[in-house]
Amino acid sequence: MKVYLRLSETKRNTRSKAKLKIKNSFLVIRGLRASQRF
């Protein structure tokens, strides 16, 4: 059971990390586009 819990935990962590990465890259792209407008 402990091993299974740990596996699901790491899976969730990697998923949230990937989401954060996507969010960050999206924000960076948006920032670049905004700066290019000026």
C-alpha distance matrix in Angstrom:
0.0 3.8 5.4 5.1 6.2 8.6 9.9 10.7 12.2 14.4 15.4 16.5 18.3 20.1 21.1 22.6 24.3 25.8 27.0 28.5 30.2 31.7 32.9 34.4 36.2 37.4 38.8 40.5 42.1 43.3 44.7 46.5 48.0 49.1 50.7 52.5 54.1 56.0
3.8 0.0 3.8 5.4 5.1 6.1 8.6 10.0 10.4 12.3 14.2 15.3 16.4 18.4 19.9 21.0 22.3 24.3 25.7 26.8 28.4 30.3 31.3 32.6 34.5 35.9 37.1 38.6 40.5 41.7 42.9 44.7 46.4 47.5 48.9 50.7 52.5 54.2
5.4 3.8 0.0 3.8 5.4 5.1 6.1 8.7 9.8 10.6 12.3 14.2 15.2 16.5 18.3 20.0 20.9 22.5 24.3 25.6 26.8 28.6 30.1 31.3 32.9 34.5 35.9 37.2 38.9 40.4 41.7 43.2 45.0 46.3 47.6 49.2 51.1 52.9
5.1 5.4 3.8 0.0 3.8 5.4 5.0 6.2 8.5 10.0 10.6 12.3 14.2 15.5 16.5 18.4 19.9 21.1 22.6 24.3 25.7 27.1 28.6 30.1 31.6 32.9 34.5 36.1 37.5 38.9 40.4 42.0 43.5 44.8 46.4 48.0 49.7 51.7
6.2 5.1 5.4 3.8 0.0 3.8 5.4 5.2 6.1 8.7 9.9 10.6 12.2 14.3 15.3 16.5 18.2 20.0 21.0 22.4 24.2 25.8 26.8 28.3 30.2 31.4 32.7 34.4 36.1 37.2 38.6 40.4 42.0 43.0 44.6 46.4 48.0 49.8
8.6 6.1 5.1 5.4 3.8 0.0 3.8 5.5 5.0 6.2 8.6 9.9 10.4 12.3 14.2 15.3 16.3 18.3 19.9 20.9 22.3 24.3 25.5 26.6 28.4 30.0 31.2 32.6 34.4 35.8 36.9 38.7 40.5 41.6 42.9 44.7 46.5 48.2
9.9 8.6 6.1 5.0 5.4 3.8 0.0 3.8 5.4 5.3 6.2 8.7 9.9 10.7 12.3 14.3 15.3 16.5 18.4 19.9 21.0 22.6 24.3 25.6 27.0 28.5 30.2 31.5 32.9 34.5 35.9 37.4 39.0 40.4 41.9 43.4 45.3 47.2
10.7 10.0 8.7 6.2 5.2 5.5 3.8 0.0 3.8 5.5 5.0 6.2 8.6 10.0 10.5 12.3 14.1 15.3 16.4 18.3 19.9 21.1 22.4 24.2 25.7 26.8 28.4 30.1 31.5 32.8 34.3 36.1 37.4 38.7 40.4 42.0 43.6 45.6
12.2 10.4 9.8 8.5 6.1 5.0 5.4 3.8 0.0 3.8 5.4 5.1 6.2 8.7 9.9 10.6 12.2 14.2 15.3 16.4 18.3 20.0 20.9 22.3 24.3 25.6 26.7 28.4 30.2 31.3 32.6 34.4 36.1 37.1 38.6 40.4 42.1 43.8
14.4 12.3 10.6 10.0 8.7 6.2 5.3 5.5 3.8 0.0 3.8 5.4 4.9 6.1 8.5 9.8 10.3 12.1 14.1 15.1 16.2 18.2 19.6 20.7 22.3 24.0 25.4 26.6 28.3 29.9 31.0 32.6 34.4 35.7 37.0 38.6 40.6 42.3
15.4 14.2 12.3 10.6 9.9 8.6 6.2 5.0 5.4 3.8 0.0 3.8 5.4 5.3 6.2 8.7 9.9 10.6 12.3 14.2 15.3 16.6 18.3 19.9 21.1 22.5 24.3 25.7 27.0 28.5 30.1 31.6 33.0 34.5 36.0 37.5 39.3 41.3
16.5 15.3 14.2 12.3 10.6 9.9 8.7 6.2 5.1 5.4 3.8 0.0 3.8 5.5 5.1 6.1 8.5 9.9 10.5 12.2 14.2 15.3 16.3 18.2 19.9 20.9 22.3 24.2 25.7 26.7 28.3 30.1 31.5 32.6 34.4 36.0 37.6 39.5
18.3 16.4 15.2 14.2 12.2 10.4 9.9 8.6 6.2 4.9 5.4 3.8 0.0 3.8 5.4 5.2 6.1 8.6 9.8 10.4 12.2 14.2 15.1 16.2 18.2 19.7 20.8 22.3 24.2 25.4 26.5 28.3 30.1 31.1 32.5 34.4 36.1 37.8
20.1 18.4 16.5 15.5 14.3 12.3 10.7 10.0 8.7 6.1 5.3 5.5 3.8 0.0 3.8 5.5 5.0 6.1 8.6 9.7 10.3 12.2 14.0 15.0 16.3 18.1 19.7 20.8 22.3 24.1 25.4 26.7 28.5 29.9 31.2 32.7 34.7 36.6
21.1 19.9 18.3 16.5 15.3 14.2 12.3 10.5 9.9 8.5 6.2 5.1 5.4 3.8 0.0 3.8 5.4 5.1 6.2 8.6 9.8 10.6 12.3 14.2 15.4 16.4 18.3 19.9 21.1 22.4 24.2 25.7 27.0 28.5 30.2 31.6 33.2 35.3
22.6 21.0 20.0 18.4 16.5 15.3 14.3 12.3 10.6 9.8 8.7 6.1 5.2 5.5 3.8 0.0 3.8 5.4 4.9 6.1 8.6 9.8 10.3 12.1 14.2 15.1 16.2 18.2 19.8 20.8 22.2 24.1 25.6 26.6 28.3 30.0 31.6 33.4
24.3 22.3 20.9 19.9 18.2 16.3 15.3 14.1 12.2 10.3 9.9 8.5 6.1 5.0 5.4 3.8 0.0 3.8 5.4 5.0 6.2 8.6 9.7 10.4 12.2 14.0 15.1 16.3 18.2 19.7 20.7 22.4 24.2 25.4 26.7 28.4 30.3 32.0
25.8 24.3 22.5 21.1 20.0 18.3 16.5 15.3 14.2 12.1 10.6 9.9 8.6 6.1 5.1 5.4 3.8 0.0 3.8 5.4 5.0 6.2 8.5 9.8 10.6 12.1 14.1 15.2 16.4 18.2 19.8 21.0 22.5 24.1 25.6 26.9 28.8 30.9
27.0 25.7 24.3 22.6 21.0 19.9 18.4 16.4 15.3 14.1 12.3 10.5 9.8 8.6 6.2 4.9 5.4 3.8 0.0 3.8 5.4 5.1 6.1 8.6 10.0 10.4 12.2 14.2 15.3 16.3 18.1 19.9 21.0 22.3 24.2 25.7 27.1 29.3
28.5 26.8 25.6 24.3 22.4 20.9 19.9 18.3 16.4 15.1 14.2 12.2 10.4 9.7 8.6 6.1 5.0 5.4 3.8 0.0 3.8 5.4 4.9 6.0 8.5 9.6 10.4 12.1 14.1 15.1 16.2 18.2 19.8 20.7 22.2 24.1 25.7 27.4
30.2 28.4 26.8 25.7 24.2 22.3 21.0 19.9 18.3 16.2 15.3 14.2 12.2 10.3 9.8 8.6 6.2 5.0 5.4 3.8 0.0 3.8 5.4 5.1 6.1 8.4 9.8 10.5 12.2 14.1 15.1 16.4 18.3 19.8 20.9 22.4 24.5 26.3
31.7 30.3 28.6 27.1 25.8 24.3 22.6 21.1 20.0 18.2 16.6 15.3 14.2 12.2 10.6 9.8 8.6 6.2 5.1 5.4 3.8 0.0 3.8 5.5 5.2 6.0 8.5 9.8 10.5 12.1 14.1 15.3 16.4 18.2 19.9 21.0 22.7 25.0
32.9 31.3 30.1 28.6 26.8 25.5 24.3 22.4 20.9 19.6 18.3 16.3 15.1 14.0 12.3 10.3 9.7 8.5 6.1 4.9 5.4 3.8 0.0 3.8 5.6 5.0 6.1 8.6 9.9 10.4 12.1 14.2 15.3 16.3 18.2 19.9 21.2 23.2
34.4 32.6 31.3 30.1 28.3 26.6 25.6 24.2 22.3 20.7 19.9 18.2 16.2 15.0 14.2 12.1 10.4 9.8 8.6 6.0 5.1 5.5 3.8 0.0 3.8 5.4 5.1 6.1 8.6 9.8 10.4 12.2 14.2 15.1 16.3 18.2 20.1 21.7
36.2 34.5 32.9 31.6 30.2 28.4 27.0 25.7 24.3 22.3 21.1 19.9 18.2 16.3 15.4 14.2 12.2 10.6 10.0 8.5 6.1 5.2 5.6 3.8 0.0 3.8 5.4 5.0 6.1 8.5 9.7 10.4 12.3 14.1 15.2 16.4 18.5 20.5
37.4 35.9 34.5 32.9 31.4 30.0 28.5 26.8 25.6 24.0 22.5 20.9 19.7 18.1 16.4 15.1 14.0 12.1 10.4 9.6 8.4 6.0 5.0 5.4 3.8 0.0 3.8 5.4 5.1 6.1 8.5 9.9 10.6 12.2 14.2 15.3 16.8 19.1
38.8 37.1 35.9 34.5 32.7 31.2 30.2 28.4 26.7 25.4 24.3 22.3 20.8 19.7 18.3 16.2 15.1 14.1 12.2 10.4 9.8 8.5 6.1 5.1 5.4 3.8 0.0 3.8 5.5 5.0 6.0 8.6 9.9 10.4 12.1 14.1 15.4 17.2
40.5 38.6 37.2 36.1 34.4 32.6 31.5 30.1 28.4 26.6 25.7 24.2 22.3 20.8 19.9 18.2 16.3 15.2 14.2 12.1 10.5 9.8 8.6 6.1 5.0 5.4 3.8 0.0 3.8 5.4 5.0 6.1 8.6 9.8 10.4 12.2 14.4 15.9
42.1 40.5 38.9 37.5 36.1 34.4 32.9 31.5 30.2 28.3 27.0 25.7 24.2 22.3 21.1 19.8 18.2 16.4 15.3 14.1 12.2 10.5 9.9 8.6 6.1 5.1 5.5 3.8 0.0 3.8 5.4 5.1 6.2 8.6 9.9 10.5 12.6 14.9
43.3 41.7 40.4 38.9 37.2 35.8 34.5 32.8 31.3 29.9 28.5 26.7 25.4 24.1 22.4 20.8 19.7 18.2 16.3 15.1 14.1 12.1 10.4 9.8 8.5 6.1 5.0 5.4 3.8 0.0 3.8 5.5 5.1 6.1 8.6 9.9 10.8 13.1
44.7 42.9 41.7 40.4 38.6 36.9 35.9 34.3 32.6 31.0 30.1 28.3 26.5 25.4 24.2 22.2 20.7 19.8 18.1 16.2 15.1 14.1 12.1 10.4 9.7 8.5 6.0 5.0 5.4 3.8 0.0 3.8 5.5 5.0 6.1 8.5 10.0 11.3
46.5 44.7 43.2 42.0 40.4 38.7 37.4 36.1 34.4 32.6 31.6 30.1 28.3 26.7 25.7 24.1 22.4 21.0 19.9 18.2 16.4 15.3 14.2 12.2 10.4 9.9 8.6 6.1 5.1 5.5 3.8 0.0 3.8 5.4 5.1 6.1 8.7 10.4
48.0 46.4 45.0 43.5 42.0 40.5 39.0 37.4 36.1 34.4 33.0 31.5 30.1 28.5 27.0 25.6 24.2 22.5 21.0 19.8 18.3 16.4 15.3 14.2 12.3 10.6 9.9 8.6 6.2 5.1 5.5 3.8 0.0 3.8 5.5 5.1 6.4 9.2
49.1 47.5 46.3 44.8 43.0 41.6 40.4 38.7 37.1 35.7 34.5 32.6 31.1 29.9 28.5 26.6 25.4 24.1 22.3 20.7 19.8 18.2 16.3 15.1 14.1 12.2 10.4 9.8 8.6 6.1 5.0 5.4 3.8 0.0 3.8 5.4 5.3 7.1
50.7 48.9 47.6 46.4 44.6 42.9 41.9 40.4 38.6 37.0 36.0 34.4 32.5 31.2 30.2 28.3 26.7 25.6 24.2 22.2 20.9 19.9 18.2 16.3 15.2 14.2 12.1 10.4 9.9 8.6 6.1 5.1 5.5 3.8 0.0 3.8 5.4 5.6
52.5 50.7 49.2 48.0 46.4 44.7 43.4 42.0 40.4 38.6 37.5 36.0 34.4 32.7 31.6 30.0 28.4 26.9 25.7 24.1 22.4 21.0 19.9 18.2 16.4 15.3 14.1 12.2 10.5 9.9 8.5 6.1 5.1 5.4 3.8 0.0 3.8 5.5
54.1 52.5 51.1 49.7 48.0 46.5 45.3 43.6 42.1 40.6 39.3 37.6 36.1 34.7 33.2 31.6 30.3 28.8 27.1 25.7 24.5 22.7 21.2 20.1 18.5 16.8 15.4 14.4 12.6 10.8 10.0 8.7 6.4 5.3 5.4 3.8 0.0 3.8
56.0 54.2 52.9 51.7 49.8 48.2 47.2 45.6 43.8 42.3 41.3 39.5 37.8 36.6 35.3 33.4 32.0 30.9 29.3 27.4 26.3 25.0 23.2 21.7 20.5 19.1 17.2 15.9 14.9 13.1 11.3 10.4 9.2 7.1 5.6 5.5 3.8 0.0
